[in-house]
Amino acid sequence: MSIINEMHDVDDLYFEEEHREGFCITEMMKRSWAAQIHLLRILEEFFDKYDIKYYATWGTLLGAIRHQGFIPWDDDIDINITRKDFRTLLDHADELPHGIWILSIYSSDDYYNFHAVVKNNRRDLQSIFDEDREREFCGFPFMTGIDIYILDNIPDDESEMRAQKSLYEFGYSLVHRYVEIEKKSKEGEAVSEEEIELFLDHTEQYLEQVGKVYGEAFSIDGDRPLINELCRLVDGIASYYSECSCKKVSSFTQCPGKALELWGYEASWYGKPQRVPFEYSEICIPEGYTNLLVKMFGENYMTPRMTGGKHEYPQYSKPAKVLGFNIEYEELQDILKQSAKEDIDSYDTDVRCVIVAYSIDSLIKYGGEILDKIEADLRKYASNAALRVCWYSFGLYKENNILLRSIPNTMSAYKSLKDKYINTNNIIDGARLPMEWVVERCQVICGEGSILDAYIK
C-alpha cells in the first residue's frame, strides 16, 4: 500500500481501472471518487461538532443502495441538509480546515446556482496542488467538491404550496435568463434593447407578485449586483416556511418544471441518518430511503439504466485539458491538416505516412478504452507495408506533468504498449518532439508530400 493510500484506509488495488455494469471506470475517476470521500470525511467531522445531519440524495443515494458506492457512470457526491443546518454551516464556515470553503450565493456575488458546493481548493483551473495537498486528496490533482442541496419546508395548504412553487419557478427562470443575456454579451453576441427591456419588465412584475403574496419582507438592494439580489430573493421564497411546522420538505433547486405531486417529500422519510457502505467507506442516507428512491426514480430503481447527468462527464474534463497542456488543441489540428494532402494521386513517394496524435486528456477520460483504440489503430496501419505511422502523444513527453503521477497504472499500460510497437511494424516515435518537428521528421523519413492523413484523438 502506498503512502498516499495509507492515509485513507484504501488499498492500491482500489485505484486500478475496472468495469462495472459494462462501464469503464478509469484510474483517474477512482482518484476523483476517493478525493470526494475524503472531503466528505472532513465535512462529517465538522457536521458532528455542530450536530448537523446530512443525507445522500439523488444519484448518490441510489448508488449507495444499488451499488454500495458510486453509480459507475456518476462522478460526484450530492447531499441534503436542512435549511436550519445550512445556516449553521454558513455561520461557522470560517472554522473549516484550511483550503476547504463553501461556494454559495451567500459567499459569491456572481454565483447563481441555488445549491452550495464545498470545495477543496480556491485556486483557478490552471493552478496545481502542491505534492502534500495532492497526497492528502488521494493523488487527485484537480479541485473537487461536494454538492449540498438544501431541504426547505413546504406548506401543508395546497394553495399556499402552489403560490410558493409558482413564484420560485418564475424567479428561477429570471435568474437563468439573466445568465443567458450576460453570456451572450461576454461572447460578443448582440443583445437587443427589447430583450433587456423585457427582462427588466418581467423582473418588475415578479417583485410586484412577490409583494402581493408575501408582503414587504422581500426587496432588492439596487446598490448590489442584480444577479445576486435575484438569487437571494428566490432563495428567500424557498426558505419562507423554514420556521413553520410542515409535513413535507423539498429541495427546491432540483424541482423546477416538475408536477406539483413530485415537488415535495414527506419530512418523516428523512429522520435519523442511517450509515451504509459506500465504496471502501460509509455514507449517511435517509431513514425512509425506499420511499424517496421510488419517488425519485420509480419502482424499478434497482434496475441500472445508464443515463447522463447535468454536467459534462467527467467533471474534470475542462481542467484536464488545461493541466494536460492541450490548450493549443485546435492549433495543432490546423498544423496537421495543413500538412496533409487531399489528393492521393499527387504524392511524390510510394511510402505514405499517417500521423496519429493522442492527447493526455483522452487517457485521463477514457483510460484503458483509449489504449485499446490506440492498439487497434496501430495494428491496422502496421499491417500495410506502404504506410509509416508517426505516433505522437501530445503532453505525455512532459515528465513532470502532474497528471501523469495521478494515473501510474494507466501510464504503465501506455508505456508497455509503446515498447511493443515503437520502431517496429512501421511505427515511428514522435512523442518527444514539437508538432512542427514531427511533420518535418515524417517528410524526411518518408519523403516530401508523404503525409496521407493526420488527426488528434
C-alpha positions in Angstrom: 0.0 0.0 0.0 1.4 3.4 -1.0 1.9 6.3 1.5 -1.0 8.2 -0.2 -3.4 5.3 0.3 -2.3 4.5 3.9 -3.8 7.9 4.8 -7.2 6.9 3.6 -7.5 3.2 4.5 -7.8 2.2 0.9 -5.7 -0.4 -0.9 -3.7 0.4 -4.0 -5.9 -2.1 -5.9 -8.9 0.2 -5.5 -7.3 2.7 -7.9 -7.0 0.1 -10.7 -9.2 0.6 -13.7 -12.3 -1.7 -13.7 -15.6 -2.2 -15.4 -18.9 -2.1 -13.5 -22.2 -2.7 -15.2 -20.3 -2.7 -18.5 -18.9 0.8 -17.9 -15.2 1.6 -17.7 -14.1 3.4 -14.5 -10.7 4.9 -15.1 -7.9 5.2 -12.7 -8.3 9.0 -12.6 -12.1 8.6 -11.8 -11.2 6.3 -8.9 -9.0 9.0 -7.5 -11.7 11.6 -8.0 -14.1 9.3 -6.1 -11.6 8.9 -3.3 -10.9 12.6 -3.1 -14.6 13.3 -2.6 -14.9 10.6 0.0 -12.0 12.2 1.9 -13.7 15.6 1.6 -16.9 14.1 2.9 -15.0 12.7 5.9 -13.7 16.2 6.6 -17.3 17.6 6.4 -18.5 14.8 8.7 -16.1 15.9 11.5 -17.4 19.5 11.1 -21.1 18.3 11.0 -20.6 16.3 14.2 -19.2 19.3 16.0 -22.4 21.3 15.3 -24.9 18.4 15.2 -25.6 18.9 11.5 -27.4 15.9 9.9 -26.8 15.1 6.2 -28.3 12.6 3.8 -27.1 11.3 0.5 -29.5 12.3 -2.2 -30.4 11.6 -5.9 -27.7 9.6 -7.7 -25.5 9.3 -4.6 -28.4 7.8 -2.6 -29.2 5.5 -5.5 -25.6 4.4 -5.8 -25.3 3.7 -2.1 -28.3 1.4 -2.2 -27.9 -0.2 -5.6 -24.1 -0.3 -6.0 -22.8 0.2 -2.4 -20.9 3.1 -3.8 -21.0 5.5 -6.8 -23.2 4.7 -9.7 -20.5 3.6 -12.2 -21.2 6.4 -14.6 -21.6 9.1 -11.9 -18.8 11.3 -10.8 -19.9 13.4 -7.8 -21.4 13.3 -4.4 -24.8 15.0 -3.7 -26.1 15.5 -0.1 -29.1 17.2 1.5 -29.1 19.2 4.7 -32.0 21.2 6.3 -32.2 25.0 6.0 -31.5 25.3 9.7 -28.3 23.3 9.4 -27.3 25.2 6.3 -27.5 28.4 8.2 -25.3 26.8 10.9 -22.8 25.7 8.2 -22.6 29.3 6.8 -22.3 30.8 10.3 -19.2 28.6 11.1 -17.7 28.3 7.6 -14.6 30.1 8.6 -13.9 27.1 11.0 -13.5 24.7 8.2 -9.9 23.4 7.7 -7.5 25.5 5.6 -8.3 25.3 1.9 -11.9 24.0 2.4 -14.5 26.6 1.6 -18.2 26.9 0.7 -19.4 28.4 -2.6 -22.9 29.7 -2.5 -25.0 32.8 -3.3 -24.1 34.0 0.2 -20.3 33.8 -0.4 -20.0 34.9 -4.0 -21.8 37.8 -5.8 -21.5 36.1 -9.3 -22.5 32.6 -8.3 -26.1 31.8 -9.5 -26.8 28.2 -8.6 -29.1 27.6 -5.7 -27.2 24.7 -4.3 -24.0 25.2 -2.4 -20.7 23.4 -3.1 -18.0 22.6 -0.6 -14.7 22.8 -2.4 -11.1 21.8 -1.5 -9.2 24.5 -3.3 -9.7 28.2 -4.0 -7.3 28.4 -6.9 -8.2 28.6 -10.6 -8.1 25.7 -13.0 -4.5 26.4 -14.2 -3.2 26.1 -10.7 -2.0 22.7 -9.5 -1.8 21.3 -6.0 1.5 21.0 -4.2 2.5 17.4 -3.5 1.3 17.5 0.1 -2.1 18.6 -0.9 -2.3 16.1 -3.8 -1.2 13.4 -1.4 -4.0 14.4 1.1 -6.6 14.0 -1.6 -5.6 10.6 -2.8 -3.4 11.7 -5.7 -6.2 13.5 -7.4 -4.7 16.7 -9.0 -7.9 18.8 -9.6 -10.2 20.8 -7.4 -13.1 18.7 -6.2 -16.3 19.4 -4.3 -19.5 18.1 -2.8 -22.9 19.5 -3.8 -25.2 20.5 -1.0 -28.9 20.7 -1.7 -31.0 22.5 1.0 -34.2 20.9 2.3 -36.9 23.5 2.9 -40.3 23.2 4.4 -43.3 23.5 2.1 -46.8 24.5 3.4 -49.5 21.9 4.1 -52.1 24.2 2.4 -52.2 23.3 -1.3 -53.0 26.8 -2.4 -50.0 28.2 -0.5 -47.8 25.5 -1.9 -48.9 26.3 -5.5 -48.2 30.0 -4.9 -44.7 29.2 -3.5 -43.9 26.8 -6.3 -45.1 29.4 -9.0 -43.0 32.3 -7.5 -40.0 30.1 -7.1 -40.1 28.8 -10.7 -40.7 32.4 -12.1 -37.7 33.7 -10.2 -35.6 30.7 -11.1 -36.3 31.3 -14.8 -35.5 35.1 -14.4 -32.1 34.2 -12.9 -31.2 31.9 -15.8 -32.5 34.4 -18.3 -30.1 37.0 -16.9 -27.3 34.5 -17.1 -28.0 33.8 -20.8 -28.1 37.6 -21.6 -24.8 38.1 -19.8 -23.2 35.1 -21.5 -24.3 36.4 -25.0 -22.8 39.8 -24.1 -19.5 38.3 -23.0 -19.2 36.2 -26.1 -19.8 39.2 -28.3 -23.3 38.3 -29.4 -25.7 41.2 -29.9 -28.2 41.6 -27.1 -31.2 43.7 -28.3 -32.7 46.5 -26.2 -36.0 44.8 -26.5 -34.6 41.6 -24.8 -33.1 43.7 -21.9 -36.3 45.7 -21.5 -38.4 42.5 -21.5 -36.2 41.0 -18.8 -36.4 44.2 -16.7 -40.2 44.3 -17.1 -40.6 40.7 -16.1 -38.3 41.4 -13.1 -40.6 44.3 -12.0 -43.7 42.1 -12.4 -42.1 39.4 -10.4 -41.3 41.8 -7.5 -44.9 43.0 -7.6 -46.2 39.4 -7.4 -43.9 38.6 -4.5 -45.1 41.7 -2.7 -48.7 40.7 -3.1 -48.2 37.2 -1.8 -45.6 37.7 1.0 -45.8 41.5 1.8 -42.9 43.8 2.1 -40.5 41.3 3.5 -38.7 40.8 0.2 -36.9 43.6 -1.7 -33.9 44.1 -3.9 -30.9 46.3 -3.0 -30.2 48.4 -6.1 -26.6 49.0 -4.9 -25.7 45.3 -5.1 -25.3 43.1 -8.2 -28.7 42.3 -9.6 -28.0 38.6 -10.3 -27.1 38.0 -6.6 -30.0 40.0 -5.3 -32.3 38.0 -7.5 -30.8 34.7 -6.3 -31.2 35.7 -2.7 -34.8 36.8 -3.3 -35.7 33.4 -4.9 -33.8 31.5 -2.2 -35.8 33.5 0.4 -39.0 32.2 -1.2 -37.7 28.7 -0.9 -37.0 29.2 2.8 -40.1 31.2 3.7 -41.7 28.5 5.8 -38.4 27.4 7.5 -39.8 28.3 10.9 -43.1 26.6 10.4 -44.0 23.0 11.3 -44.8 21.3 7.9 -45.4 17.8 6.9 -43.4 18.0 3.7 -40.0 19.3 2.6 -38.5 20.0 -0.8 -35.1 20.5 -2.4 -36.3 23.4 -4.5 -33.4 23.7 -6.9 -33.9 20.1 -8.0 -37.7 20.6 -8.7 -38.4 23.4 -11.2 -40.6 22.2 -14.0 -41.9 19.1 -12.1 -45.5 18.5 -11.4 -46.9 19.5 -8.0 -47.2 15.9 -6.8 -43.4 15.5 -7.4 -42.5 18.7 -5.7 -42.1 17.5 -2.1 -41.2 14.6 0.1 -42.6 13.6 3.5 -40.4 15.1 6.2 -40.7 11.8 8.1 -38.8 10.0 5.4 -35.6 11.7 6.5 -35.5 11.2 10.3 -32.3 9.8 11.8 -29.5 9.3 9.3 -28.5 5.7 8.6 -24.9 4.8 7.8 -24.4 2.3 4.9 -21.4 1.1 2.9 -20.1 3.4 0.2 -17.1 2.2 -1.8 -14.5 1.5 0.9 -16.1 3.9 3.3 -19.6 4.8 4.6 -22.2 7.5 3.9 -25.4 8.7 5.6 -28.8 8.0 4.0 -32.4 9.0 5.0 -34.4 6.6 7.2 -37.1 6.3 4.6 -34.8 5.9 1.6 -37.0 3.4 -0.1 -39.9 5.8 -0.4 -37.6 8.6 -1.6 -36.0 6.4 -4.3 -39.4 5.3 -5.6 -40.5 8.9 -5.9 -37.2 10.0 -7.5 -36.6 7.1 -9.9 -39.7 4.9 -9.9 -40.5 1.4 -8.7 -37.7 -0.1 -10.8 -34.9 2.0 -9.3 -32.8 -1.2 -8.6 -32.5 -1.8 -12.4 -29.5 0.0 -13.7 -30.1 2.5 -16.6 -27.1 4.4 -18.0 -28.3 8.0 -18.1 -26.2 11.2 -18.2 -26.1 13.9 -15.5 -26.5 17.6 -15.9 -22.8 18.3 -16.4 -20.0 17.2 -18.7 -18.6 13.7 -17.7 -16.2 13.6 -16.2 -16.5 16.8 -14.3 -12.7 17.4 -14.5 -12.7 17.4 -18.3 -12.0 21.1 -18.7 -9.2 21.4 -16.1 -7.7 18.2 -17.6 -7.2 20.0 -20.9 -5.5 22.9 -19.2 -3.2 20.9 -17.0 -2.8 18.4 -19.8 -1.1 21.1 -21.9 -3.9 20.8 -24.5 -4.7 24.5 -24.7 -3.3 24.5 -28.3 -5.6 21.6 -29.3 -7.2 23.3 -32.2 -4.0 24.9 -33.3 -2.3 21.5 -33.5 -5.2 20.2 -35.6 -4.7 23.1 -38.0 -0.9 22.3 -38.3 -1.8 18.6 -39.1 -4.5 19.5 -41.6 -2.2 21.9 -43.4 0.5 19.2 -43.7 -1.9 16.6 -45.1 -2.6 16.4 -48.9 -6.1 15.8 -50.0 -5.3 14.4 -53.5 -3.7 11.0 -53.1 -2.6 11.0 -56.8 -0.3 14.0 -56.1 2.0 12.1 -53.8 5.7 12.0 -54.8 6.5 8.9 -52.9 5.2 5.3 -52.7 5.6 5.3 -48.9 2.9 7.3 -47.2 2.7 8.4 -43.6 -0.1 8.8 -41.1 0.3 11.0 -38.0 -1.8 9.8 -35.2 -1.8 12.1 -32.2 -3.3 11.1 -28.8 -3.8 13.8 -26.2 -3.3 13.3 -22.5 -6.8 14.2 -21.6 -8.1 11.3 -23.7 -6.0 9.0 -21.5 -7.4 10.6 -18.4 -11.0 10.5 -19.5 -11.1 7.0 -21.1 -8.1 5.1 -19.6 -7.8 1.6 -20.9 -10.5 2.1 -23.5 -8.4 4.7 -25.4 -5.4 2.3 -25.1 -7.5 -0.4 -26.8 -8.3 2.1 -29.5 -4.6 3.1 -29.9 -3.6 -0.5 -30.3 -6.4 -1.2 -32.8 -5.2 1.8 -34.9 -1.6 0.6 -34.7 -2.4 -2.9 -35.8 -4.5 -1.6 -38.7 -1.7 0.7 -40.0 1.2 -1.6 -39.2 -0.2 -4.3 -41.5 0.2 -2.0 -44.5 3.8 -2.1 -45.8 3.3 1.1 -47.8 2.5 3.1 -44.6 4.5 4.6 -41.9 2.8 5.7 -38.7 4.1 8.5 -36.6 2.7 8.1 -33.1 2.6 11.4 -31.4 1.3 11.8 -27.8 0.8 15.4 -27.0 1.6 16.4 -23.4 2.9 12.9 -22.5 6.5 13.8 -23.0 6.4 16.3 -20.2 7.8 14.1 -17.4 6.8 16.5 -14.6 3.2 16.7 -15.7 1.2 16.3 -12.5 -1.4 14.3 -14.3 1.0 11.5 -15.1 1.7 11.0 -11.4 -2.0 10.6 -10.9 -2.5 7.7 -13.3 0.5 5.4 -12.7 -1.4 2.2 -13.7 -2.6 3.8 -16.9 0.8 5.1 -17.8 2.4 1.8 -17.1 0.0 0.2 -19.6 0.6 3.0 -22.1 4.4 2.5 -21.9 4.1 -1.2 -22.4 2.0 -0.6 -25.5 4.6 1.9 -26.7 7.5 -0.6 -26.1 5.6 -3.2 -28.1 5.1 -1.1 -31.2 7.6 1.7 -31.4 10.3 1.3 -34.1 8.7 -1.9 -35.3 5.9 -2.6 -37.7 6.4 0.7 -39.5 5.7 2.8 -36.3 7.8 6.0 -35.8 8.1 7.6 -32.4 7.2 11.3 -32.4 6.4 11.6 -28.7 9.2 13.9 -27.6 9.1 16.3 -30.5 7.1 19.5 -31.1 4.4 19.0 -33.7 6.2 21.0 -36.4 9.2 18.8 -36.0 7.0 15.7 -36.2 5.7 16.8 -39.5 9.3 17.6 -40.8 10.6 14.2 -39.5 7.8 12.3 -41.3 8.7 14.1 -44.5 12.5 13.3 -44.0 11.9 9.6 -43.4 9.1 9.0 -45.8 9.6 11.7 -48.4 8.3 15.2 -49.2 4.5 15.1 -49.6 4.2 11.7 -47.9 1.7 12.7 -45.2 -1.5 10.9 -46.1 -3.6 11.9 -43.1 -3.3 13.3 -39.6 -5.7 13.5 -36.7 -5.9 14.0 -33.0 -7.8 11.8 -30.6 
